[in-house]
Structure formats: C-alpha cells, structure tokens
Amino acid sequence: KSISDSKNKTRSIILISLIAGILFYSLINYFTALNMNFDYQAIKDSNWATGEGIDNRIGGIGIWLLSIAMIGSILSGINGFILSSVKLLESMGDSSLLPSIFTDKNHHFSKKKTVILICLVCLFSPWLGRNYLLDIVSMASLGITVGFAYVTSADLINERRKNQAGLLNYLAVLVSLIFISLLLLPFSPAALSLNAYILLAVFIILGAIGYKRIIPISSVSLG
C-alpha cells in the first residue's frame, strides 16, 4: 500500500523526521560548543564554529567526515526542494497561474521544463551571496509557518465543530503562532531583515495577482 493511501504512515514519517531533525540539530550545537570549550565569544567570532571545533578535536579526518555529511544533507535538501517546487508549480499550472513556457506542445504542464528551470535557479542562487540566501530562507520560513498556521487552525475549527478538538490541535496552533512571532517581532533574534521584508512584499503582490486570476476560474468551475 502506497504512502499516499495511508495517513498513519505519512504522519509517522513526518513525526520521525521532525524528532530526528530536532535531535541531530541539538547534538550538532552541543558538540560544537563542547569542541570550542563552551566559549560563547569564540563561537560567536568564528566563521564556522562547527568546522573549527571538529578540526580542533579530530583534525583533517574530522573535517572530511563533516564534509561528507554536509554534502549529503545539501543534496537531500536540494532533492526535497525540487520535488516540492515541482508539485507546487504543477498545482499552479492546473489553476492556469503559470505562463505557457511551463507547458508542452499539447498545452499540458511539463514537469521536465519545470525541473530544468528549478535546477537553473538552484545553480545560480548561490552567486547572490550568503546574506541574500539567508534573507530568502527567512522569508520562505514565514510563508511555511503561515501555511502551517492556516492548516492547523482549519483543522482545529473542524474538530471543534465535531466536539473532538484535543490538546494536540490547540498545541499545533500555538506552536505556529510562536514561530510567526519569532520571525516578525523586531526584538527577536530570528526577526526578518529589511531585505526579507522586501522579498516578502514582492511575493505577496505576486500572490495577490495569482489570487485574482484564480477566482474567476474557480467561479466558472463551480458554476
């Protein structure tokens, strides 16, 4: 039975992924601090505290092992980004929100063209520089968090109507609101930069344009 046919399997995979991500991220931070003798100022001043800490403790072999792990994580991240982007653009194509360049000769959505375009974006994006990439990631994080808040809120409302709302429903909404606050509150260490807000404004405008285009299509379909 495929994963798409089993909500339990999908839910288990998501939970395991989240727990594993939190665990390994915490371990990396702990061992980085341990290898830097828990010297906060030295960690803060270092260009790459994790690499410097590994080099101090293990040497060149540790750097090679760390590099292999980083390459694996980068490749898996790019793979996930391409898959999710293709599905997103495919959904937009079904709603006629994409230009004709994304269609084949039969005027159907072309995954091949989409993958090529996404790969080109991935190849040229690093040339923008680390700071701009961080701004893009931060802006995208807010979008993902808002999407999570929307889904969890809708689920909570649906469960309340059936008088089946549980602690996890409320907790999911609360967590999403906390993350949104961390990204928007100016005194938060994770607050968006000015460049991230500019990018966010651009994407909101594009989203509004897309929304105006999809409303008539939906109205015709429902009619």
MDAnalysis code that builds the backbone (N, CA, C; Angstrom):
import MDAnalysis as mda
import numpy as np

u = mda.Universe.empty(669, n_residues=223, atom_resindex=np.repeat(np.arange(223), 3), trajectory=True)
u.add_TopologyAttr("name", ["N", "CA", "C"] * 223)
u.add_TopologyAttr("resid", np.arange(1, 224))
u.add_TopologyAttr("resname", ["LYS", "SER", "ILE", "SER", "ASP", "SER", "LYS", "ASN", "LYS", "THR", "ARG", "SER", "ILE", "ILE", "LEU", "ILE", "SER", "LEU", "ILE", "ALA", "GLY", "ILE", "LEU", "PHE", "TYR", "SER", "LEU", "ILE", "ASN", "TYR", "PHE", "THR", "ALA", "LEU", "ASN", "MET", "ASN", "PHE", "ASP", "TYR", "GLN", "ALA", "ILE", "LYS", "ASP", "SER", "ASN", "TRP", "ALA", "THR", "GLY", "GLU", "GLY", "ILE", "ASP", "ASN", "ARG", "ILE", "GLY", "GLY", "ILE", "GLY", "ILE", "TRP", "LEU", "LEU", "SER", "ILE", "ALA", "MET", "ILE", "GLY", "SER", "ILE", "LEU", "SER", "GLY", "ILE", "ASN", "GLY", "PHE", "ILE", "LEU", "SER", "SER", "VAL", "LYS", "LEU", "LEU", "GLU", "SER", "MET", "GLY", "ASP", "SER", "SER", "LEU", "LEU", "PRO", "SER", "ILE", "PHE", "THR", "ASP", "LYS", "ASN", "HIS", "HIS", "PHE", "SER", "LYS", "LYS", "LYS", "THR", "VAL", "ILE", "LEU", "ILE", "CYS", "LEU", "VAL", "CYS", "LEU", "PHE", "SER", "PRO", "TRP", "LEU", "GLY", "ARG", "ASN", "TYR", "LEU", "LEU", "ASP", "ILE", "VAL", "SER", "MET", "ALA", "SER", "LEU", "GLY", "ILE", "THR", "VAL", "GLY", "PHE", "ALA", "TYR", "VAL", "THR", "SER", "ALA", "ASP", "LEU", "ILE", "ASN", "GLU", "ARG", "ARG", "LYS", "ASN", "GLN", "ALA", "GLY", "LEU", "LEU", "ASN", "TYR", "LEU", "ALA", "VAL", "LEU", "VAL", "SER", "LEU", "ILE", "PHE", "ILE", "SER", "LEU", "LEU", "LEU", "LEU", "PRO", "PHE", "SER", "PRO", "ALA", "ALA", "LEU", "SER", "LEU", "ASN", "ALA", "TYR", "ILE", "LEU", "LEU", "ALA", "VAL", "PHE", "ILE", "ILE", "LEU", "GLY", "ALA", "ILE", "GLY", "TYR", "LYS", "ARG", "ILE", "ILE", "PRO", "ILE", "SER", "SER", "VAL", "SER", "LEU", "GLY"])
u.atoms.positions = np.array([
    [0.852, -1.185, 0.000],
    [0.000, 0.000, 0.000],
    [0.889, 1.236, 0.000],
    [0.608, 2.173, -0.898],
    [1.459, 3.348, -1.036],
    [1.274, 4.293, 0.138],
    [2.272, 5.164, 0.319],
    [2.225, 6.108, 1.430],
    [1.062, 7.072, 1.271],
    [0.775, 7.438, 0.010],
    [-0.314, 8.385, -0.227],
    [-1.658, 7.831, 0.199],
    [-1.784, 6.498, 0.307],
    [-3.044, 5.878, 0.710],
    [-3.119, 5.640, 2.212],
    [-2.082, 6.014, 2.930],
    [-2.051, 5.736, 4.360],
    [-1.686, 6.996, 5.139],
    [-2.668, 7.618, 5.781],
    [-2.408, 8.808, 6.579],
    [-1.539, 8.486, 7.785],
    [-1.700, 7.282, 8.341],
    [-0.911, 6.899, 9.516],
    [0.572, 6.814, 9.185],
    [0.891, 6.212, 8.025],
    [2.294, 6.114, 7.620],
    [2.879, 7.497, 7.364],
    [2.115, 8.333, 6.684],
    [2.586, 9.688, 6.389],
    [2.824, 10.468, 7.671],
    [1.884, 10.349, 8.609],
    [2.020, 11.047, 9.886],
    [3.228, 10.546, 10.656],
    [3.458, 9.243, 10.640],
    [4.607, 8.672, 11.349],
    [5.916, 9.157, 10.754],
    [5.996, 9.203, 9.427],
    [7.212, 9.663, 8.756],
    [7.488, 11.124, 9.093],
    [6.440, 11.955, 9.099],
    [6.613, 13.371, 9.433],
    [7.095, 13.540, 10.866],
    [6.484, 12.799, 11.804],
    [6.881, 12.904, 13.211],
    [8.314, 12.440, 13.423],
    [8.680, 11.315, 12.791],
    [10.047, 10.808, 12.921],
    [11.048, 11.800, 12.350],
    [10.698, 12.409, 11.211],
    [11.587, 13.390, 10.584],
    [11.782, 14.605, 11.486],
    [10.689, 15.095, 12.090],
    [10.786, 16.255, 12.973],
    [11.622, 15.946, 14.209],
    [11.362, 14.794, 14.821],
    [12.107, 14.417, 16.024],
    [13.589, 14.225, 15.703],
    [13.881, 13.545, 14.584],
    [15.269, 13.326, 14.183],
    [15.960, 14.651, 13.891],
    [15.239, 15.583, 13.217],
    [15.822, 16.894, 12.907],
    [16.170, 17.667, 14.163],
    [15.241, 17.689, 15.117],
    [15.493, 18.390, 16.384],
    [16.659, 17.754, 17.134],
    [16.696, 16.409, 17.170],
    [17.741, 15.698, 17.900],
    [19.122, 15.978, 17.306],
    [19.253, 15.815, 15.996],
    [20.564, 15.989, 15.363],
    [21.007, 17.450, 15.378],
    [20.065, 18.364, 15.217],
    [20.429, 19.780, 15.274],
    [20.937, 20.144, 16.673],
    [20.265, 19.627, 17.693],
    [20.691, 19.882, 19.074],
    [22.057, 19.262, 19.348],
    [22.284, 18.047, 18.819],
    [23.576, 17.388, 19.022],
    [24.704, 18.158, 18.343],
    [24.434, 18.660, 17.136],
    [25.454, 19.441, 16.436],
    [25.828, 20.675, 17.237],
    [24.800, 21.388, 17.750],
    [25.079, 22.583, 18.548],
    [25.838, 22.238, 19.825],
    [25.466, 21.098, 20.454],
    [26.135, 20.715, 21.698],
    [27.598, 20.373, 21.449],
    [27.855, 19.547, 20.443],
    [29.240, 19.145, 20.179],
    [30.078, 20.310, 19.658],
    [29.431, 21.254, 18.961],
    [30.162, 22.453, 18.543],
    [30.616, 23.237, 19.769],
    [29.691, 23.440, 20.711],
    [30.043, 24.158, 21.945],
    [31.080, 23.378, 22.749],
    [30.942, 22.037, 22.797],
    [31.887, 21.207, 23.535],
    [33.282, 21.309, 22.944],
    [33.370, 21.233, 21.619],
    [34.678, 21.283, 20.961],
    [35.317, 22.666, 21.009],
    [34.480, 23.687, 21.285],
    [35.007, 25.051, 21.432],
    [35.110, 25.431, 22.905],
    [35.105, 24.404, 23.783],
    [35.248, 24.598, 25.224],
    [34.167, 25.511, 25.807],
    [32.977, 25.478, 25.190],
    [31.827, 26.261, 25.643],
    [32.151, 27.750, 25.775],
    [33.081, 28.211, 24.923],
    [33.451, 29.634, 24.896],
    [32.513, 30.358, 23.925],
    [31.497, 31.037, 24.468],
    [30.477, 31.658, 23.619],
    [31.075, 32.711, 22.695],
    [31.982, 33.521, 23.201],
    [32.564, 34.582, 22.392],
    [33.366, 34.007, 21.228],
    [34.102, 32.920, 21.497],
    [34.878, 32.287, 20.429],
    [33.952, 31.684, 19.374],
    [32.855, 31.095, 19.826],
    [31.871, 30.530, 18.890],
    [31.247, 31.638, 18.053],
    [30.927, 32.764, 18.699],
    [30.298, 33.879, 18.005],
    [31.239, 34.515, 16.993],
    [32.525, 34.585, 17.311],
    [33.503, 35.229, 16.428],
    [33.981, 34.310, 15.309],
    [33.729, 33.019, 15.442],
    [34.203, 32.065, 14.442],
    [33.356, 32.130, 13.176],
    [34.014, 32.016, 12.007],
    [33.283, 31.987, 10.739],
    [32.544, 30.665, 10.551],
    [33.077, 29.597, 11.135],
    [32.447, 28.282, 11.038],
    [32.808, 27.513, 12.303],
    [32.023, 27.736, 13.347],
    [32.340, 27.172, 14.656],
    [32.334, 25.648, 14.640],
    [31.380, 25.048, 13.933],
    [31.304, 23.584, 13.888],
    [32.561, 22.992, 13.269],
    [32.965, 23.535, 12.115],
    [34.178, 23.044, 11.453],
    [35.428, 23.289, 12.268],
    [35.512, 24.464, 12.888],
    [36.685, 24.783, 13.704],
    [36.771, 23.871, 14.923],
    [35.605, 23.591, 15.539],
    [35.592, 22.699, 16.699],
    [36.001, 21.282, 16.336],
    [35.489, 20.779, 15.210],
    [35.868, 19.438, 14.750],
    [37.349, 19.376, 14.432],
    [37.855, 20.417, 13.793],
    [39.283, 20.453, 13.440],
    [40.153, 20.478, 14.694],
    [39.706, 21.179, 15.726],
    [40.474, 21.242, 16.971],
    [40.557, 19.878, 17.657],
    [39.473, 19.095, 17.595],
    [39.397, 17.831, 18.320],
    [39.907, 16.641, 17.523],
    [39.545, 16.597, 16.224],
    [39.841, 15.405, 15.427],
    [40.876, 15.675, 14.348],
    [40.856, 16.877, 13.796],
    [41.805, 17.206, 12.746],
    [41.210, 17.021, 11.355],
    [42.086, 16.767, 10.378],
    [41.678, 16.682, 8.982],
    [40.652, 15.605, 8.693],
    [40.791, 14.448, 9.370],
    [39.835, 13.347, 9.149],
    [38.422, 13.791, 9.551],
    [38.321, 14.513, 10.658],
    [37.023, 15.004, 11.107],
    [36.404, 15.964, 10.103],
    [37.237, 16.811, 9.503],
    [36.748, 17.756, 8.501],
    [36.218, 17.011, 7.280],
    [36.930, 15.950, 6.862],
    [36.469, 15.147, 5.718],
    [35.126, 14.481, 6.016],
    [35.005, 13.910, 7.212],
    [33.735, 13.277, 7.594],
    [32.607, 14.299, 7.670],
    [32.926, 15.469, 8.210],
    [31.924, 16.525, 8.293],
    [31.514, 17.003, 6.902],
    [32.473, 17.071, 6.002],
    [32.188, 17.498, 4.630],
    [31.257, 16.509, 3.928],
    [31.508, 15.207, 4.140],
    [30.642, 14.182, 3.536],
    [29.217, 14.314, 4.067],
    [29.109, 14.530, 5.388],
    [27.781, 14.690, 5.986],
    [27.078, 15.930, 5.440],
    [27.830, 17.017, 5.261],
    [27.242, 18.252, 4.741],
    [26.789, 18.083, 3.304],
    [27.611, 17.417, 2.493],
    [27.236, 17.192, 1.089],
    [25.947, 16.370, 1.014],
    [25.857, 15.333, 1.870],
    [24.649, 14.511, 1.905],
    [23.422, 15.316, 2.289],
    [23.558, 16.179, 3.278],
    [22.415, 16.985, 3.710],
    [22.028, 18.014, 2.652],
    [23.027, 18.578, 1.982],
    [22.739, 19.561, 0.934],
    [22.014, 18.910, -0.235],
    [22.518, 17.747, -0.654],
    [21.894, 17.052, -1.785],
    [20.463, 16.615, -1.456],
    [20.256, 16.117, -0.230],
    [18.902, 15.715, 0.159],
    [17.979, 16.921, 0.248],
    [18.521, 18.054, 0.704],
    [17.732, 19.272, 0.769],
    [17.342, 19.771, -0.614],
    [18.304, 19.747, -1.544],
    [18.012, 20.169, -2.922],
    [16.976, 19.241, -3.548],
    [17.121, 17.936, -3.287],
    [16.165, 16.971, -3.832],
    [14.745, 17.250, -3.319],
    [14.634, 17.494, -2.026],
    [13.334, 17.810, -1.453],
    [12.778, 19.122, -1.992],
    [13.668, 20.104, -2.178],
    [13.237, 21.388, -2.720],
    [12.699, 21.235, -4.138],
    [13.389, 20.457, -4.955],
    [12.945, 20.257, -6.338],
    [11.598, 19.549, -6.374],
    [11.437, 18.495, -5.570],
    [10.187, 17.748, -5.563],
    [9.010, 18.621, -5.121],
    [9.203, 19.358, -4.034],
    [8.112, 20.203, -3.530],
    [7.809, 21.347, -4.490],
    [8.846, 21.902, -5.128],
    [8.638, 23.004, -6.069],
    [7.884, 22.541, -7.306],
    [8.234, 21.355, -7.786],
    [7.532, 20.809, -8.953],
    [6.059, 20.597, -8.644],
    [5.751, 20.039, -7.459],
    [4.356, 19.797, -7.093],
    [3.603, 21.123, -6.939],
    [4.281, 22.126, -6.386],
    [3.647, 23.431, -6.226],
    [3.342, 24.057, -7.582],
    [4.329, 24.038, -8.483],
    [4.125, 24.613, -9.810],
    [3.098, 23.815, -10.610],
    [3.069, 22.498, -10.387],
    [2.067, 21.677, -11.057],
    [0.667, 22.089, -10.608],
    [0.505, 22.341, -9.315],
    [-0.785, 22.789, -8.791],
    [-1.150, 24.158, -9.364],
    [-0.157, 25.045, -9.467],
    [-0.404, 26.363, -10.051],
    [-0.758, 26.241, -11.522],
    [-0.112, 25.284, -12.215],
    [-0.418, 25.060, -13.625],
    [-1.837, 24.578, -13.826],
    [-2.320, 23.730, -12.920],
    [-3.697, 23.239, -13.001],
    [-4.705, 24.370, -12.839],
    [-4.276, 25.452, -12.153],
    [-5.154, 26.602, -11.956],
    [-4.888, 27.712, -12.968],
    [-4.078, 27.401, -14.008],
    [-3.757, 28.364, -15.079],
    [-3.065, 29.607, -14.542],
    [-2.182, 29.419, -13.550],
    [-1.455, 30.538, -12.974],
    [-0.036, 30.652, -13.515],
    [0.349, 29.766, -14.432],
    [1.697, 29.769, -14.969],
    [1.690, 30.152, -16.447],
    [2.771, 30.807, -16.923],
    [2.856, 31.150, -18.350],
    [3.019, 29.906, -19.215],
    [2.882, 30.076, -20.516],
    [2.901, 28.951, -21.452],
    [4.248, 28.249, -21.521],
    [5.306, 28.896, -21.014],
    [6.629, 28.277, -21.057],
    [6.665, 26.978, -20.253],
    [5.740, 26.825, -19.302],
    [5.706, 25.621, -18.463],
    [4.846, 24.517, -19.055],
    [4.355, 24.708, -20.257],
    [3.508, 23.693, -20.881],
    [4.222, 23.049, -22.057],
    [3.786, 21.844, -22.427],
    [4.357, 21.157, -23.576],
    [3.556, 21.492, -24.830],
    [3.853, 20.793, -25.929],
    [3.188, 21.096, -27.201],
    [1.694, 20.789, -27.163],
    [1.291, 19.956, -26.203],
    [-0.128, 19.638, -26.049],
    [-0.822, 20.544, -25.026],
    [-0.087, 21.602, -24.610],
    [-0.603, 22.573, -23.644],
    [-0.873, 21.945, -22.273],
    [-0.104, 20.914, -21.948],
    [-0.182, 20.300, -20.632],
    [1.040, 20.701, -19.811],
    [0.892, 20.661, -18.496],
    [2.001, 21.016, -17.610],
    [3.200, 20.105, -17.871],
    [4.379, 20.719, -18.067],
    [5.597, 19.967, -18.376],
    [6.506, 19.916, -17.153],
    [6.609, 18.735, -16.534],
    [7.490, 18.578, -15.380],
    [8.953, 18.719, -15.783],
    [9.293, 18.283, -16.994],
    [10.676, 18.360, -17.468],
    [11.152, 19.805, -17.514],
    [10.365, 20.686, -18.128],
    [10.736, 22.094, -18.204],
    [10.821, 22.708, -16.810],
    [9.901, 22.315, -15.946],
    [9.881, 22.858, -14.593],
    [11.123, 22.455, -13.813],
    [11.511, 21.179, -13.910],
    [12.703, 20.701, -13.208],
    [13.953, 21.414, -13.723],
    [14.034, 21.619, -15.036],
    [15.186, 22.317, -15.625],
    [15.268, 23.743, -15.087],
    [14.121, 24.437, -15.040],
    [14.104, 25.805, -14.536],
    [14.513, 25.857, -13.068],
    [13.986, 24.955, -12.259],
    [14.308, 24.935, -10.835],
    [15.799, 24.636, -10.629],
    [16.349, 23.711, -11.409],
    [17.778, 23.392, -11.313],
    [18.635, 24.601, -11.665],
    [18.217, 25.360, -12.669],
    [18.965, 26.571, -13.045],
    [18.928, 27.594, -11.919],
    [17.758, 27.726, -11.285],
    [17.642, 28.655, -10.152],
    [18.555, 28.217, -9.010],
    [18.591, 26.901, -8.753],
    [19.456, 26.364, -7.693],
    [20.930, 26.590, -7.998],
    [21.297, 26.500, -9.265],
    [22.704, 26.654, -9.655],
    [23.180, 28.104, -9.524],
    [22.295, 29.044, -9.869],
    [22.711, 30.443, -9.879],
    [22.442, 31.165, -8.556],
    [21.559, 30.614, -7.717],
    [21.219, 31.274, -6.452],
    [22.419, 31.507, -5.531],
    [23.358, 30.525, -5.399],
    [24.490, 30.749, -4.501],
    [25.329, 31.972, -4.843],
    [25.288, 32.417, -6.112],
    [26.076, 33.575, -6.518],
    [25.511, 34.875, -5.960],
    [24.289, 34.822, -5.400],
    [23.732, 36.018, -4.768],
    [24.466, 36.352, -3.474],
    [25.088, 35.351, -2.874],
    [25.787, 35.572, -1.618],
    [25.035, 34.988, -0.437],
    [25.765, 34.710, 0.602],
    [25.195, 34.036, 1.774],
    [24.104, 34.871, 2.438],
    [24.312, 36.196, 2.550],
    [23.340, 37.037, 3.242],
    [22.000, 37.067, 2.522],
    [22.047, 37.165, 1.190],
    [20.788, 37.195, 0.437],
    [20.085, 35.852, 0.500],
    [20.859, 34.776, 0.496],
    [20.245, 33.453, 0.620],
    [19.562, 33.294, 1.974],
    [20.184, 33.831, 3.020],
    [19.570, 33.787, 4.353],
    [18.271, 34.581, 4.378],
    [18.253, 35.712, 3.676],
    [17.028, 36.512, 3.605],
    [15.917, 35.742, 2.900],
    [16.277, 35.047, 1.818],
    [15.284, 34.254, 1.079],
    [14.748, 33.126, 1.954],
    [15.656, 32.440, 2.653],
    [15.240, 31.336, 3.516],
    [14.354, 31.839, 4.655],
    [14.714, 32.976, 5.239],
    [13.923, 33.538, 6.338],
    [12.530, 33.919, 5.857],
    [12.468, 34.550, 4.679],
    [11.183, 34.926, 4.116],
    [10.331, 33.695, 3.818],
    [10.977, 32.659, 3.262],
    [10.254, 31.417, 2.970],
    [9.793, 30.739, 4.258],
    [10.581, 30.869, 5.322],
    [10.200, 30.278, 6.606],
    [8.898, 30.870, 7.118],
    [8.738, 32.175, 6.931],
    [7.492, 32.818, 7.362],
    [6.317, 32.287, 6.550],
    [6.516, 32.126, 5.241],
    [5.449, 31.595, 4.401],
    [5.041, 30.193, 4.819],
    [6.030, 29.363, 5.098],
    [5.747, 27.992, 5.527],
    [5.017, 27.985, 6.864],
    [5.451, 28.850, 7.780],
    [4.837, 28.908, 9.103],
    [3.392, 29.400, 9.022],
    [3.147, 30.403, 8.172],
    [1.776, 30.891, 7.978],
    [0.909, 29.784, 7.380],
    [1.456, 29.048, 6.423],
    [0.725, 27.918, 5.854],
    [0.398, 26.864, 6.903],
    [1.369, 26.592, 7.785],
    [1.146, 25.632, 8.861],
    [0.069, 26.133, 9.815],
    [0.099, 27.447, 10.110],
    [-0.912, 28.026, 10.991],
    [-2.302, 27.929, 10.362],
    [-2.364, 28.144, 9.065],
    [-3.649, 28.066, 8.354],
    [-4.231, 26.649, 8.423],
    [-3.373, 25.661, 8.136],
    [-3.836, 24.265, 8.138],
    [-4.250, 23.827, 9.535],
    [-3.433, 24.132, 10.543],
    [-3.740, 23.703, 11.912],
    [-4.980, 24.420, 12.455],
    [-5.158, 25.697, 12.081],
    [-6.339, 26.435, 12.523],
    [-7.610, 25.864, 11.887],
    [-7.509, 25.546, 10.582],
    [-8.662, 24.953, 9.902],
    [-9.016, 23.600, 10.518],
    [-7.973, 22.822, 10.846],
    [-8.221, 21.522, 11.460],
    [-8.840, 21.683, 12.845],
    [-8.367, 22.680, 13.598],
    [-8.919, 22.923, 14.929],
    [-10.396, 23.322, 14.844],
    [-10.717, 24.217, 13.906],
    [-12.111, 24.639, 13.738],
    [-12.990, 23.451, 13.355],
    [-12.478, 22.619, 12.454],
    [-13.237, 21.444, 12.021],
    [-13.472, 20.469, 13.181],
    [-12.435, 20.264, 13.999],
    [-12.564, 19.352, 15.134],
    [-13.487, 19.918, 16.215],
    [-13.472, 21.241, 16.386],
    [-14.364, 21.867, 17.373],
    [-15.830, 21.719, 16.963],
    [-16.076, 21.808, 15.666],
    [-17.450, 21.630, 15.183],
    [-17.971, 20.227, 15.491],
    [-17.065, 19.275, 15.510],
    [-17.453, 17.894, 15.809],
    [-17.275, 17.567, 17.281],
    [-16.888, 18.598, 18.072],
    [-16.635, 18.417, 19.510],
    [-15.572, 17.353, 19.775],
    [-14.553, 17.339, 18.898],
    [-13.484, 16.351, 19.032],
    [-12.099, 17.005, 19.136],
    [-12.071, 18.307, 19.354],
    [-10.791, 19.002, 19.444],
    [-10.011, 18.536, 20.667],
    [-8.726, 18.224, 20.445],
    [-7.892, 17.743, 21.532],
    [-6.732, 18.677, 21.821],
    [-5.901, 18.287, 22.765],
    [-4.767, 19.120, 23.166],
    [-3.807, 19.368, 22.009],
    [-3.575, 18.347, 21.184],
    [-2.642, 18.490, 20.070],
    [-3.120, 19.529, 19.055],
    [-4.413, 19.638, 18.862],
    [-4.960, 20.642, 17.939],
    [-4.617, 22.056, 18.401],
    [-4.833, 22.313, 19.689],
    [-4.524, 23.629, 20.236],
    [-3.012, 23.863, 20.275],
    [-2.265, 22.825, 20.602],
    [-0.812, 22.952, 20.685],
    [-0.208, 23.273, 19.322],
    [-0.737, 22.652, 18.258],
    [-0.222, 22.903, 16.914],
    [-0.423, 24.360, 16.508],
    [-1.605, 24.901, 16.810],
    [-1.878, 26.308, 16.502],
    [-0.969, 27.220, 17.315],
    [-0.800, 26.893, 18.600],
    [0.047, 27.711, 19.473],
    [1.491, 27.724, 18.982],
    [2.018, 26.565, 18.591],
    [3.404, 26.474, 18.098],
    [3.574, 27.315, 16.836],
    [2.605, 27.232, 15.946],
    [2.699, 28.005, 14.696],
    [2.690, 29.504, 14.988],
    [1.862, 29.944, 15.932],
    [1.811, 31.362, 16.287],
    [3.117, 31.817, 16.940],
    [3.725, 30.947, 17.731],
    [5.004, 31.278, 18.368],
    [6.086, 31.482, 17.315],
    [6.127, 30.597, 16.322],
    [7.142, 30.718, 15.276],
    [6.910, 31.961, 14.425],
    [5.646, 32.290, 14.161],
    [5.349, 33.516, 13.416],
    [5.827, 34.732, 14.214],
    [5.607, 34.724, 15.520],
    [6.053, 35.821, 16.378],
    [7.572, 35.956, 16.373],
    [8.270, 34.825, 16.406],
    [9.735, 34.867, 16.397],
    [10.281, 35.504, 15.126],
    [9.558, 35.330, 14.016],
    [10.016, 35.876, 12.742],
    [9.609, 37.336, 12.540],
    [8.545, 37.781, 13.208],
    [8.017, 39.124, 12.972],
    [8.370, 40.137, 14.061],
    [8.492, 39.698, 15.304],
    [8.783, 40.638, 16.383],
    [10.192, 41.210, 16.218],
    [10.344, 42.529, 16.223],
    [11.648, 43.159, 15.939],
    [12.746, 42.829, 16.944],
    [12.382, 42.523, 18.190],
    [13.399, 42.229, 19.202],
    [13.802, 40.750, 19.214],
    [13.194, 39.955, 18.348],
    [13.527, 38.531, 18.283],
    [14.843, 38.328, 17.539],
    [15.691, 37.397, 17.999],
    [16.956, 37.121, 17.285],
    [16.726, 36.535, 15.895],
    [15.529, 36.016, 15.637],
    [15.219, 35.436, 14.328],
    [14.374, 36.375, 13.472],
    [14.277, 37.657, 13.869],
    [13.433, 38.607, 13.151],
    [13.905, 38.795, 11.713],
    [12.940, 38.993, 10.811],
    [13.267, 39.197, 9.403],
    [14.027, 40.509, 9.198],
    [14.965, 40.498, 8.241],
    [15.698, 41.708, 7.901],
    [14.875, 42.562, 6.939],
    [15.365, 43.746, 6.635],
    [14.675, 44.629, 5.704],
    [14.571, 43.984, 4.316],
    [15.662, 43.348, 3.872],
    [15.646, 42.684, 2.560],
    [14.603, 41.564, 2.521],
    [14.480, 40.835, 3.638],
    [13.495, 39.758, 3.701],
    [12.082, 40.318, 3.614],
    [11.847, 41.473, 4.240],
    [10.526, 42.097, 4.163],
    [10.222, 42.571, 2.742],
    [11.247, 43.066, 2.055],
    [11.057, 43.492, 0.663],
    [10.696, 42.296, -0.210],
    [11.417, 41.190, -0.030],
    [11.099, 39.966, -0.774],
    [9.697, 39.476, -0.440],
    [9.329, 39.568, 0.836],
    [8.003, 39.142, 1.264],
    [6.918, 39.983, 0.593],
    [7.158, 41.292, 0.494],
    [6.194, 42.178, -0.163],
    [6.039, 41.811, -1.637],
    [7.150, 41.490, -2.297],
    [7.096, 41.095, -3.708],
    [6.263, 39.829, -3.873],
    [6.482, 38.851, -3.005],
    [5.744, 37.593, -3.118],
    [4.270, 37.772, -2.761],
    [3.965, 38.684, -1.835],
    [2.563, 38.954, -1.506],
    [1.848, 39.559, -2.716],
    [2.526, 40.471, -3.401],
    [1.946, 41.080, -4.603],
    [1.714, 40.028, -5.676],
    [2.711, 39.151, -5.881],
    [2.551, 38.077, -6.863],
    [1.407, 37.141, -6.470],
    [1.311, 36.862, -5.173],
    [0.224, 36.012, -4.700],
    [-1.139, 36.654, -4.914],
    [-1.214, 37.976, -4.696],
    [-2.477, 38.689, -4.903],
    [-2.878, 38.657, -6.373],
    [-1.889, 38.806, -7.256],
    [-2.175, 38.731, -8.690],
    [-2.676, 37.341, -9.056],
    [-2.009, 36.328, -8.532],
    [-2.438, 34.956, -8.791],
    [-3.811, 34.673, -8.233],
    [-4.100, 35.248, -7.057],
    [-5.411, 35.035, -6.427],
    [-6.528, 35.642, -7.275],
    [-6.275, 36.813, -7.829],
    [-7.276, 37.460, -8.677],
    [-7.522, 36.664, -9.954],
    [-6.466, 35.996, -10.426],
    [-6.621, 35.204, -11.646],
    [-7.355, 33.890, -11.383],
    [-7.167, 33.335, -10.180],
    [-7.747, 32.023, -9.914],
    [-9.215, 32.120, -9.508],
    [-9.645, 33.256, -8.967],
    [-11.027, 33.401, -8.532],
    [-12.022, 33.228, -9.687],
    [-11.823, 33.905, -10.839],
    [-12.762, 33.690, -11.930],
    [-12.789, 32.251, -12.418],
    [-11.611, 31.584, -12.427],
    [-11.535, 30.197, -12.862],
    [-12.347, 29.314, -11.930],
    [-12.218, 29.548, -10.612],
    [-12.950, 28.756, -9.625],
    [-14.448, 28.996, -9.756],
    [-14.823, 30.269, -10.015],
    [-16.234, 30.609, -10.136],
    [-16.868, 29.900, -11.337],
    [-16.072, 29.866, -12.447],
    [-16.589, 29.193, -13.648],
    [-16.739, 27.702, -13.398],
    [-15.740, 27.117, -12.695],
    [-15.777, 25.683, -12.416],
    [-16.954, 25.329, -11.534],
    [-17.203, 26.190, -10.507],
    [-18.304, 25.912, -9.595],
    [-19.651, 26.148, -10.263],
    [-19.670, 27.117, -11.191],
    [-20.905, 27.399, -11.901],
    [-21.260, 26.290, -12.878],
])
